[in-house]
Amino acid sequence: MLTRKQLDLLEFIHRRMQKDGVPPSFDEMKEALDLRSKSGIHRLITALEERGFIRRLAHRARAIEIVRLPDSLADASEKTGFQPRIIEGDLKPAPRNAMPIEPTHALNLPVMGRIAAGTPIEAIQQISHNVAVPADMLSNSGRHYALEVKGDSMIEAGINDGDIVVINEQSDANNGDIVVALVEDQEATLKRLRKRGSAIALEAANPAYETRVYRDDQVKIQGRLVGLIRTY
């Protein structure tokens, strides 16, 4: 049995991962649950982990995976078409009368090289290789491509150095979206987008990195994060 706060936090993490492909930061969790400090979030996270609903990835700051959902959330997720993007762990044998599982359809996306999750690096234009991506990770419209992450500035958003991010190519995005931004037509970076009037702030998810603010004519949105692939 989960407390109200534990259930609210699990639902918030679940919905954010469905929307962005990555878990929210501890600051975002604190604001969403209207708590005064991160210590309350730590206690809730620990309780959810002890009850087997989430798993924290070892040696990866604030990286969280949802292992299972309570019935109330699972039923709601089925109605909205929820399908886990990553399945790990020990699988129990399927019942004899179970329907056969259809193989997941995958598409090959070009990996355009590396994208900085830290100080912006040179704009990426060349394809280095291809990567197979589950089709249900992709939206129904627009071109998609993949990038290898370099750096740790988005670590509190669950994005680590060496991860592959899946990007929906688009020229605009909403406040709070994690985007590929091209700065002054020369440098590309992966950051959270904040629009401030005629200015654009590119916000890191790591307190070691400062938020960089540019004029809106200095930044071009190259795409929005829709998924993440991690190899262990």
C-alpha positions in Angstrom: 0.0 0.0 0.0 1.4 3.4 -1.0 0.8 6.7 0.8 -0.9 9.5 -1.1 2.5 11.3 -1.5 4.2 8.1 -2.7 1.5 7.5 -5.3 1.6 11.1 -6.4 5.4 11.0 -6.9 5.2 7.7 -8.8 2.5 9.1 -11.1 4.5 12.3 -11.7 7.7 10.3 -12.6 5.7 7.9 -14.8 4.0 10.7 -16.7 7.2 12.7 -17.2 9.0 9.6 -18.6 6.1 9.0 -21.0 6.3 12.6 -22.2 10.1 13.2 -22.3 11.6 9.8 -22.2 13.6 10.7 -19.1 12.7 11.0 -15.4 12.3 14.5 -13.8 14.9 16.1 -11.7 14.6 16.2 -7.9 13.9 19.9 -8.0 11.0 19.2 -10.4 9.7 16.4 -8.1 9.9 18.8 -5.1 7.9 21.5 -6.9 5.3 19.0 -8.3 4.6 17.7 -4.8 4.9 21.1 -3.1 7.5 20.0 -0.7 9.9 22.3 1.0 13.1 20.4 0.6 14.7 17.6 -1.5 15.0 15.4 1.7 11.3 14.7 1.5 11.8 13.5 -2.1 14.7 11.3 -1.1 12.5 9.6 1.5 9.7 9.0 -1.0 12.1 7.7 -3.6 13.6 5.3 -1.0 10.1 4.1 0.0 9.1 3.5 -3.6 12.4 1.6 -4.2 11.9 -0.6 -1.1 8.4 -1.5 -2.3 9.7 -2.5 -5.7 8.0 0.2 -7.8 11.2 1.9 -9.0 14.9 1.2 -9.3 17.8 3.6 -9.0 20.6 2.9 -11.3 23.9 2.4 -9.5 26.6 5.1 -9.9 24.2 7.3 -12.0 23.0 10.4 -10.2 19.2 10.5 -10.0 18.7 8.0 -12.8 15.4 6.2 -12.1 13.6 3.3 -13.9 10.0 2.4 -13.2 9.8 -1.4 -12.5 6.1 -1.7 -12.0 2.9 0.4 -11.4 0.2 -0.1 -8.9 -3.2 -1.2 -10.3 -4.7 2.3 -10.2 -1.9 3.7 -12.4 -1.5 0.6 -14.5 -5.2 0.7 -15.5 -5.0 4.3 -16.4 -1.8 3.7 -18.4 -3.5 1.0 -20.5 -6.2 3.4 -21.4 -3.7 5.9 -22.7 -1.6 3.4 -24.6 1.3 3.1 -22.1 4.0 0.6 -23.1 7.3 0.3 -21.2 10.2 1.4 -23.3 12.8 -0.7 -21.4 12.1 -4.2 -19.9 14.8 -5.6 -17.6 15.1 -8.2 -14.9 14.0 -11.8 -14.4 10.9 -12.7 -16.5 8.4 -15.2 -15.3 7.3 -17.9 -17.8 4.1 -16.9 -19.7 0.9 -18.8 -19.0 0.3 -21.7 -21.4 -2.8 -20.0 -22.7 -1.1 -16.6 -23.2 -1.2 -15.0 -26.6 2.2 -15.1 -28.4 4.2 -11.8 -28.0 4.6 -10.0 -31.3 8.2 -8.9 -32.0 8.9 -5.2 -31.5 9.3 -3.4 -34.8 12.5 -1.4 -34.9 13.7 1.3 -37.3 17.3 2.2 -38.1 18.1 5.9 -37.3 21.2 7.7 -38.3 23.5 8.6 -35.4 24.7 12.1 -36.4 27.7 12.0 -34.1 28.1 13.5 -30.6 26.0 16.2 -28.9 27.4 18.1 -25.9 25.6 17.8 -22.6 28.0 20.4 -21.2 29.8 23.1 -23.0 28.5 23.4 -26.6 30.6 21.7 -29.2 30.8 22.1 -32.9 27.6 21.5 -34.8 27.1 17.9 -35.9 26.5 17.2 -39.6 28.0 13.9 -40.5 26.4 10.4 -39.9 28.7 8.1 -37.9 26.5 5.0 -37.9 23.0 3.7 -37.5 21.1 2.5 -34.4 18.0 0.4 -34.1 15.2 2.2 -32.3 11.8 0.7 -31.3 9.1 2.2 -33.6 6.8 3.0 -30.7 9.5 5.4 -29.3 9.0 7.6 -32.4 6.2 10.1 -33.0 4.0 9.8 -36.0 5.3 12.9 -37.7 8.6 14.4 -38.6 12.1 13.0 -39.2 14.0 11.4 -36.4 17.7 11.1 -35.8 20.0 10.0 -32.9 23.0 11.5 -31.1 25.5 10.2 -28.7 25.7 12.3 -25.5 29.0 13.8 -24.5 29.2 15.3 -21.0 27.2 15.3 -17.8 25.3 18.5 -17.7 21.9 16.7 -18.1 22.6 14.0 -15.5 19.7 15.1 -13.2 17.4 14.6 -16.1 18.6 11.0 -16.3 20.8 11.6 -19.3 24.4 10.3 -18.9 27.6 10.6 -20.8 27.6 7.9 -23.6 23.8 7.6 -23.8 22.1 7.7 -27.2 19.3 10.3 -27.4 16.5 10.0 -30.0 15.5 13.4 -31.4 12.3 14.4 -33.3 13.5 17.0 -35.8 11.5 20.2 -35.4 12.3 23.9 -35.4 10.2 24.9 -32.3 9.5 23.4 -28.9 7.7 24.2 -25.7 9.1 25.6 -22.5 10.6 22.8 -20.4 11.3 20.5 -23.4 14.8 19.1 -23.7 16.1 20.1 -27.1 19.0 20.1 -29.5 19.9 23.8 -29.9 22.3 25.2 -32.5 24.0 28.3 -31.1 25.1 31.0 -33.5 25.1 28.4 -36.4 28.3 26.9 -35.0 27.8 24.9 -31.8 25.2 22.3 -30.8 24.1 21.4 -27.3 21.5 19.3 -25.5 19.6 21.4 -22.9 16.2 22.2 -21.4 14.6 25.1 -23.3 13.3 28.2 -21.4 11.8 31.1 -23.4 12.1 34.5 -21.7 10.5 37.1 -23.9 12.9 37.8 -26.7 15.6 35.7 -25.0 16.2 32.0 -24.9 17.8 30.2 -21.9 19.5 26.9 -22.3 19.2 25.2 -18.9 21.4 22.4 -17.7 20.2 19.7 -15.3 23.4 19.7 -13.2 24.1 22.5 -10.7 27.8 22.5 -11.8 26.7 24.1 -15.1 25.3 27.6 -15.4 22.2 28.4 -17.5 23.2 30.2 -20.7 21.0 33.0 -22.0 21.0 34.1 -25.7 19.0 36.4 -27.9 16.3 34.4 -29.8 18.1 35.1 -33.1 21.2 33.3 -31.8 19.5 30.0 -31.2 17.9 27.6 -33.6 16.0 24.5 -32.4 17.1 21.4 -34.2 14.8 18.9 -32.5 13.1 17.7 -29.3 14.2 14.7 -27.2 11.7 11.8 -27.5 13.7 8.8 -26.3 16.9 7.5 -24.8 18.9 4.4 -25.3 21.5 3.2 -22.8 24.0 0.3 -23.1 25.3 -1.3 -19.9 
